[in-house]
Amino acid sequence: MRQTHTIQRVEAGAIAVLAVVAVAVLYPAWWWVVLAAFLVFDLSMLGYVRSTAAGATSYNFIHNYAFPALAGVAALVTESSFPAVSTTAGVLACAWAFHVGVDRALGYGLKMPDAFTHTHLGWIGNGRVRA
């Protein structure tokens, strides 16, 4: 099981690097948005104010690759008709994928509903449970 988690973390790191390279190549004037927006995606943790289960749901809703992929598709589809929308969607896709990739590379996976520190990549933090 540990080897699978390591592979997933390495893949996530590769996605983070790819997102930075993509924004630098495709949108060089906007490279700084990837860094400036980094913590914005963590606002999804506000669900933990309500409950652990609600927090896990809101966190997992934002911390996956589906929405960055959709933003990337939107950037491609609107490229010729709406260049400003395309740029915004493309930069958003890169920033979002970068955030998710860095989180997963560091071991912050999708949250389980029982505890903030329990993720699909294992337990995180000082009180981690070792299997």
C-alpha positions in Angstrom: 0.0 0.0 0.0 2.8 2.4 0.8 4.4 2.0 -2.6 1.0 3.0 -4.2 0.9 6.2 -2.1 4.5 7.1 -3.1 3.6 6.7 -6.8 0.5 8.8 -6.4 2.6 11.5 -4.6 5.2 11.5 -7.4 2.5 11.7 -10.0 0.9 14.7 -8.2 4.3 16.4 -8.1 4.7 15.9 -11.8 1.3 17.5 -12.4 2.2 20.5 -10.2 5.4 20.9 -12.3 3.5 20.6 -15.5 1.0 23.2 -14.4 3.7 25.7 -13.7 5.4 25.0 -17.0 2.1 25.3 -18.8 1.3 28.7 -17.3 4.9 29.9 -18.0 4.7 28.9 -21.6 1.0 29.6 -22.4 0.4 32.7 -20.2 3.8 34.1 -19.3 2.4 37.4 -18.1 0.2 35.6 -15.6 2.7 33.2 -14.0 2.4 35.0 -10.7 -1.3 34.1 -10.4 -0.4 30.5 -9.7 1.4 31.5 -6.6 -0.9 34.3 -5.6 -4.0 32.1 -5.7 -2.4 29.1 -4.0 -4.1 29.4 -0.6 -7.5 30.5 -2.1 -8.4 26.9 -2.8 -7.9 26.1 0.9 -10.9 28.2 1.7 -12.8 24.9 1.1 -11.7 23.9 4.5 -14.2 26.2 6.0 -16.7 23.3 5.9 -14.9 21.9 8.9 -16.5 24.7 10.9 -19.8 22.9 10.5 -18.5 19.3 11.0 -15.8 16.9 10.0 -18.0 15.2 7.4 -19.0 18.6 5.9 -15.4 19.7 5.8 -14.3 16.6 4.1 -17.0 17.0 1.5 -16.2 20.7 0.8 -12.4 20.0 0.8 -12.7 17.0 -1.6 -15.1 18.9 -3.9 -12.3 21.5 -4.5 -9.2 19.3 -4.1 -9.6 17.0 -7.2 -8.5 17.3 -10.8 -12.0 17.3 -12.3 -12.6 21.0 -12.1 -9.1 22.1 -13.3 -9.7 19.8 -16.2 -13.0 21.4 -17.0 -11.4 24.8 -16.8 -8.7 23.6 -19.2 -11.4 22.4 -21.6 -13.2 25.8 -21.3 -9.9 27.5 -22.2 -9.5 25.4 -25.3 -13.1 25.8 -26.4 -13.2 29.6 -26.0 -9.7 30.3 -27.4 -10.8 31.7 -30.8 -14.1 33.2 -29.8 -13.4 34.7 -26.4 -9.6 35.1 -25.8 -10.0 36.8 -22.5 -12.3 34.1 -21.1 -9.8 31.5 -22.5 -6.9 33.1 -20.8 -8.8 33.3 -17.5 -9.9 29.7 -17.7 -6.4 28.5 -18.7 -4.7 30.4 -15.8 -7.3 29.1 -13.4 -6.9 25.5 -14.6 -3.1 25.8 -14.1 -3.3 27.4 -10.7 -5.9 24.9 -9.5 -4.0 21.9 -10.8 -0.8 23.2 -9.3 -2.5 23.6 -5.9 -4.0 20.1 -6.0 -0.7 18.6 -7.2 1.4 20.3 -4.5 -1.1 19.2 -1.8 -1.0 15.6 -2.9 2.7 15.6 -3.4 3.1 16.7 0.2 0.7 13.9 1.3 -2.4 15.9 1.8 -4.9 13.7 0.0 -8.6 13.6 -0.2 -10.1 13.8 3.3 -12.0 11.0 5.0 -15.1 12.0 6.9 -13.9 10.7 10.2 -10.9 13.0 10.8 -9.1 15.9 9.1 -5.8 14.1 9.4 -7.2 10.9 7.7 -6.7 11.1 3.9 -6.7 8.7 1.0 -2.9 8.8 1.1 -2.9 7.8 4.8 -2.7 9.7 8.1 -1.0 13.1 8.3 0.3 15.2 11.2 1.9 14.4 14.5 -0.7 12.0 15.7 -0.7 9.9 12.6 -1.7 6.2 12.8 0.7 3.8 11.2 -0.7 0.7 9.5 
